[in-house]
């Protein structure tokens, strides 16, 4: 039963290739080293499957258990682990070099919210027309952003030009 996910694929019953196995019964007791046929018979008698838990061991370690139940529990563990992961998103805030004071404060509040949520923030200063000749205003604006956010964040990438816009990345300060 080969699954796409390697952690869910084990050799089960007849797919086990060893002659002898170290057997653990359904109660978790170590039975010892037995032949594969004997282990398969014990599993069938219990109405369960023989799973190869540790194929690298010599002899391989096998356990008598319900394969369907084990597979279900493993998939549940993986989905729980996946839920626990925090995906860091990059949020973008676009500003202009001659932004008004109130508009600037709105953008800063949004950035603070994004940073508190643990996201990366990309500040983009867009230059239109002849504004591109005065790039110092963009650098001053991004320095003002750094001053406003202060110790809540740290700069991931310093301000740099990308075509007709200046970009700076900030990340939460942990």
VOBA-1610 file (N, C-alpha, C; in pm, whole numbers, padded with zeros to 5 digits, always signed):
BEGIN
Unk+00083-00118+00000Unk+00000+00000+00000Unk+00087+00124+00000Unk+00136+00166-00114Unk+00225+00281-00122Unk+00143+00409-00129Unk+00160+00495-00031Unk+00092+00624-00028Unk+00183+00728-00089Unk+00125+00842-00125Unk+00205+00954-00174Unk+00294+01006-00064Unk+00247+00999+00059Unk+00321+01050+00173Unk+00400+00936+00236Unk+00532+00944+00237Unk+00616+00836+00284Unk+00593+00798+00429Unk+00558+00896+00514Unk+00543+00864+00655Unk+00420+00777+00678Unk+00329+00769+00582Unk+00211+00686+00599Unk+00225+00551+00531Unk+00339+00522+00469Unk+00350+00393+00402Unk+00445+00303+00481Unk+00392+00189+00518Unk+00469+00087+00588Unk+00445-00045+00517Unk+00539-00137+00536Unk+00516-00271+00486Unk+00416-00339+00580Unk+00314-00398+00521Unk+00207-00461+00598Unk+00191-00606+00554Unk+00170-00694+00650Unk+00141-00836+00628Unk+00237-00901+00528Unk+00189-00945+00411Unk+00271-01019+00315Unk+00379-00934+00247Unk+00373-00803+00260Unk+00473-00717+00196Unk+00603-00711+00277Unk+00603-00765+00395Unk+00724-00769+00479Unk+00816-00876+00420Unk+00942-00844+00399Unk+01035-00932+00327Unk+01133-01006+00418Unk+01137-00980+00545Unk+01233-01044+00634Unk+01189-01186+00669Unk+01286-01274+00702Unk+01252-01410+00743Unk+01209-01412+00889Unk+01281-01333+00971Unk+01251-01325+01114Unk+01224-01180+01150Unk+01140-01162+01249Unk+01107-01026+01294Unk+01106-01022+01446Unk+01132-00905+01499Unk+01117-00882+01644Unk+00973-00838+01662Unk+00895-00915+01731Unk+00750-00896+01736Unk+00705-00827+01864Unk+00614-00732+01846Unk+00547-00666+01958Unk+00398-00695+01938Unk+00335-00753+02040Unk+00194-00792+02022Unk+00100-00672+02037Unk-00030-00697+02022Unk-00129-00589+02023Unk-00137-00517+02158Unk-00089-00580+02266Unk-00090-00517+02398Unk+00035-00434+02423Unk+00130-00437+02329Unk+00254-00361+02343Unk+00365-00440+02411Unk+00342-00571+02434Unk+00443-00655+02498Unk+00541-00707+02393Unk+00670-00713+02429Unk+00772-00764+02340Unk+00769-00917+02344Unk+00731-00979+02232Unk+00723-01125+02223Unk+00861-01183+02199Unk+00945-01110+02125Unk+01080-01157+02093Unk+01095-01181+01945Unk+01200-01251+01907Unk+01227-01278+01766Unk+01154-01407+01726Unk+01068-01390+01624Unk+00992-01504+01573Unk+01000-01504+01421Unk+00961-01617+01360Unk+00961-01622+01214Unk+00847-01535+01160Unk+00861-01492+01037Unk+00760-01407+00975Unk+00627-01481+00968Unk+00629-01609+00933Unk+00505-01686+00920Unk+00432-01695+01055Unk+00509-01716+01162Unk+00450-01725+01295Unk+00387-01591+01335Unk+00457-01483+01303Unk+00406-01348+01335Unk+00278-01319+01257Unk+00276-01357+01129Unk+00156-01337+01047Unk+00038-01419+01101Unk+00066-01542+01145Unk-00039-01627+01203Unk-00096-01564+01330Unk-00007-01509+01415Unk-00052-01445+01539Unk-00140-01323+01508Unk-00102-01248+01404Unk-00178-01129+01366Unk-00315-01169+01314Unk-00321-01274+01230Unk-00448-01320+01176Unk-00540-01372+01287Unk-00481-01445+01381Unk-00559-01498+01493Unk-00621-01385+01575Unk-00550-01273+01586Unk-00600-01159+01662Unk-00696-01075+01577Unk-00706-01104+01448Unk-00791-01027+01358Unk-00733-00891+01325Unk-00599-00881+01331Unk-00531-00754+01306Unk-00426-00771+01197Unk-00349-00666+01172Unk-00244-00668+01070Unk-00108-00669+01136Unk-00006-00712+01060Unk+00133-00707+01104Unk+00199-00591+01033Unk+00243-00490+01109Unk+00306-00370+01051Unk+00455-00369+01082Unk+00536-00341+00981Unk+00681-00330+00998Unk+00710-00188+01047Unk+00732-00173+01176Unk+00752-00042+01238Unk+00891+00013+01210Unk+00993-00072+01226Unk+01131-00028+01208Unk+01203-00122+01111Unk+01196-00093+00979Unk+01255-00184+00881Unk+01408-00185+00882Unk+01474-00079+00938Unk+01620-00072+00937Unk+01681-00163+01043Unk+01606-00197+01146Unk+01659-00278+01255Unk+01691-00419+01204Unk+01777-00486+01278Unk+01812-00623+01241Unk+01782-00714+01357Unk+01683-00798+01357Unk+01578-00811+01257Unk+01477-00695+01267Unk+01398-00673+01162Unk+01301-00562+01163Unk+01200-00577+01277Unk+01158-00462+01331Unk+01060-00463+01439Unk+00921-00456+01377Unk+00834-00548+01416Unk+00697-00553+01366Unk+00601-00551+01483Unk+00484-00492+01459Unk+00383-00482+01564Unk+00249-00531+01510Unk+00176-00599+01596Unk+00042-00644+01559Unk-00055-00533+01596Unk-00123-00478+01495Unk-00218-00369+01517Unk-00310-00355+01398Unk-00412-00272+01411Unk-00506-00245+01303Unk-00446-00139+01211Unk-00413-00178+01087Unk-00347-00087+00993Unk-00435+00033+00959Unk-00563+00011+00938Unk-00654+00121+00904Unk-00660+00225+01015Unk-00666+00178+01138Unk-00670+00268+01254Unk-00539+00346+01266Unk-00427+00276+01246Unk-00295+00341+01254Unk-00283+00450+01147Unk-00327+00417+01025Unk-00318+00511+00914Unk-00403+00635+00942Unk-00523+00613+00996Unk-00613+00724+01029Unk-00550+00813+01135Unk-00494+00754+01241Unk-00431+00833+01348Unk-00311+00911+01298Unk-00231+00850+01209Unk-00116+00920+01152Unk-00159+01040+01068Unk-00263+01023+00987Unk-00311+01134+00904Unk-00367+01246+00993Unk-00430+01208+01105Unk-00480+01307+01200Unk-00366+01386+01263Unk-00259+01315+01301Unk-00142+01381+01360Unk-00082+01480+01261Unk-00072+01438+01134Unk-00014+01526+01033Unk-00101+01649+01009Unk-00233+01631+01007Unk-00320+01747+00986Unk-00313+01842+01105Unk-00299+01790+01226Unk-00283+01876+01345Unk-00151+01954+01337Unk-00046+01886+01293Unk+00084+01953+01280Unk+00076+02062+01174Unk+00002+02036+01068Unk-00012+02133+00961Unk-00090+02256+01009Unk-00193+02233+01093Unk-00269+02344+01149Unk-00184+02431+01239Unk-00091+02367+01310Unk-00008+02440+01406Unk+00096+02529+01337Unk+00124+02503+01211Unk+00223+02583+01139Unk+00168+02722+01112Unk+00254+02822+01126Unk+00216+02959+01096Unk+00280+02997+00963Unk+00197+03027+00866Unk+00246+03066+00735Unk+00265+03218+00737Unk+00387+03262+00709Unk+00415+03405+00707Unk+00380+03460+00570Unk+00289+03555+00569Unk+00250+03617+00444Unk+00322+03750+00429Unk+00336+03796+00305Unk+00391+03927+00279Unk+00276+04019+00242Unk+00257+04122+00323Unk+00153+04222+00298Unk+00221+04343+00236Unk+00157+04403+00138Unk+00216+04517+00069Unk+00137+04644+00099Unk+00209+04750+00133Unk+00149+04882+00152Unk+00211+04977+00052Unk+00129+05033-00034Unk+00177+05124-00137Unk+00156+05268-00090Unk+00261+05346-00101Unk+00253+05487-00063Unk+00317+05573-00172Unk+00282+05700-00171Unk+00337+05795-00268Unk+00435+05887-00196Unk+00531+05945-00268Unk+00631+06031-00202Unk+00570+06154-00133Unk+00461+06207-00184Unk+00401+06326-00123Unk+00271+06290-00051Unk+00276+06185+00032Unk+00159+06136+00104Unk+00122+06235+00216Unk-00008+06249+00240Unk-00057+06338+00345Unk-00031+06276+00482Unk-00028+06358+00586Unk+00003+06313+00722Unk-00097+06207+00770Unk-00225+06233+00753Unk-00327+06138+00800Unk-00319+06007+00722Unk-00301+06014+00592Unk-00289+05892+00510Unk-00167+05810+00554Unk-00060+05880+00587Unk+00063+05813+00634Unk+00033+05738+00764Unk-00040+05802+00857Unk-00073+05739+00985Unk-00161+05615+00965Unk-00252+05621+00868Unk-00338+05506+00837Unk-00252+05389+00790Unk-00156+05417+00704Unk-00066+05312+00653Unk+00019+05253+00766Unk+00065+05338+00857Unk+00146+05291+00970Unk+00063+05199+01060Unk-00063+05237+01085Unk-00150+05153+01169Unk-00174+05018+01103Unk-00192+05018+00973Unk-00211+04892+00900Unk-00085+04806+00911Unk+00031+04870+00898Unk+00158+04797+00908Unk+00174+04737+01047Unk+00137+04815+01151Unk+00146+04764+01288Unk+00057+04641+01306Unk-00061+04645+01249Unk-00154+04533+01257Unk-00095+04409+01188Unk-00038+04429+01070Unk+00022+04318+00996Unk+00139+04258+01074Unk+00222+04345+01132Unk+00339+04298+01207Unk+00296+04223+01332Unk+00191+04272+01400Unk+00141+04202+01519Unk+00090+04062+01484Unk+00036+04047+01363Unk-00012+03917+01317Unk+00103+03826+01274Unk+00225+03877+01275Unk+00343+03797+01240Unk+00374+03796+01092Unk+00319+03891+01016Unk+00343+03894+00872Unk+00457+03988+00836Unk+00516+03962+00721Unk+00618+04047+00664Unk+00546+04160+00590Unk+00601+04282+00594Unk+00536+04395+00528Unk+00632+04453+00424Unk+00577+04475+00305Unk+00654+04534+00195Unk+00599+04675+00173Unk+00685+04774+00195Unk+00647+04913+00167Unk+00695+04948+00028Unk+00604+04998-00053Unk+00637+05036-00190Unk+00607+05184-00209Unk+00711+05261-00242Unk+00692+05403-00275Unk+00690+05412-00426Unk+00575+05454-00481Unk+00561+05462-00627Unk+00588+05603-00675Unk+00674+05612-00772Unk+00706+05741-00833Unk+00636+05751-00968Unk+00568+05865-00991Unk+00503+05888-01119Unk+00568+06008-01187Unk+00580+05999-01317Unk+00632+06112-01396Unk+00769+06158-01351Unk+00781+06288-01322Unk+00911+06346-01286Unk+00949+06323-01140Unk+00861+06264-01062Unk+00894+06236-00921Unk+01016+06146-00909Unk+01043+06069-01012Unk+01155+05973-01010Unk+01289+06045-00995Unk+01295+06173-01035Unk+01421+06247-01023Unk+01453+06282-00878Unk+01352+06281-00790Unk+01373+06314-00650Unk+01354+06189-00564Unk+01448+06095-00576Unk+01439+05969-00502Unk+01467+05987-00354Unk+01531+06097-00317Unk+01559+06124-00176Unk+01431+06134-00095Unk+01323+06184-00157Unk+01197+06195-00085Unk+01143+06055-00048Unk+01166+05957-00133Unk+01126+05819-00105Unk+01206+05760+00009Unk+01337+05787+00010Unk+01422+05737+00118Unk+01383+05803+00251Unk+01355+05935+00248Unk+01312+06004+00370Unk+01180+05947+00421Unk+01090+05918+00330Unk+00960+05861+00367Unk+00977+05724+00433Unk+01061+05639+00375Unk+01083+05506+00432Unk+01159+05514+00565Unk+01247+05614+00580Unk+01312+05635+00709Unk+01210+05678+00814Unk+01110+05757+00772Unk+01003+05798+00862Unk+00921+05676+00907Unk+00900+05582+00812Unk+00830+05458+00845Unk+00908+05381+00952Unk+01041+05370+00933Unk+01127+05301+01029Unk+01116+05366+01167Unk+01117+05499+01171Unk+01109+05572+01298Unk+00974+05551+01366Unk+00866+05551+01287Unk+00732+05534+01343Unk+00713+05392+01402Unk+00759+05291+01329Unk+00740+05154+01375Unk+00839+05115+01485Unk+00954+05179+01485Unk+01053+05163+01591Unk+01090+05020+01623Unk+01073+04982+01752Unk+01118+04851+01798Unk+01019+04739+01771Unk+00906+04769+01709Unk+00807+04665+01676Unk+00853+04578+01560Unk+00943+04634+01479Unk+00987+04563+01359Unk+01136+04579+01339Unk+01188+04499+01248Unk+01325+04519+01203Unk+01324+04514+01051Unk+01417+04585+00991Unk+01422+04595+00845Unk+01485+04467+00790Unk+01412+04402+00702Unk+01460+04280+00639Unk+01544+04315+00516Unk+01493+04407+00433Unk+01567+04456+00315Unk+01560+04607+00317Unk+01674+04669+00312Unk+01683+04816+00310Unk+01617+04870+00183Unk+01579+04999+00184Unk+01515+05057+00065Unk+01603+05043-00059Unk+01541+05000-00169Unk+01613+04987-00296Unk+01516+05013-00410Unk+01569+05057-00521Unk+01487+05088-00637Unk+01460+04962-00719Unk+01335+04948-00761Unk+01294+04842-00854Unk+01213+04911-00962Unk+01278+04948-01068Unk+01209+05021-01176Unk+01169+05159-01130Unk+01038+05190-01132Unk+00990+05323-01093Unk+00937+05323-00949Unk+00976+05225-00871Unk+00932+05223-00732Unk+01046+05186-00639Unk+01037+05233-00516Unk+01134+05204-00413Unk+01068+05107-00315Unk+01141+05002-00276Unk+01083+04895-00195Unk+01166+04874-00069Unk+01095+04849+00043Unk+01160+04813+00169Unk+01075+04705+00236Unk+01141+04601+00288Unk+01071+04493+00360Unk+01101+04503+00509Unk+00996+04488+00591Unk+01015+04483+00735Unk+00949+04355+00788Unk+01006+04301+00895Unk+00954+04181+00959Unk+00933+04206+01107Unk+00848+04127+01171Unk+00826+04146+01315Unk+00955+04128+01394Unk+00971+04207+01497Unk+01089+04200+01583Unk+01058+04101+01694Unk+01118+03982+01689Unk+01086+03878+01787Unk+01193+03862+01888
//
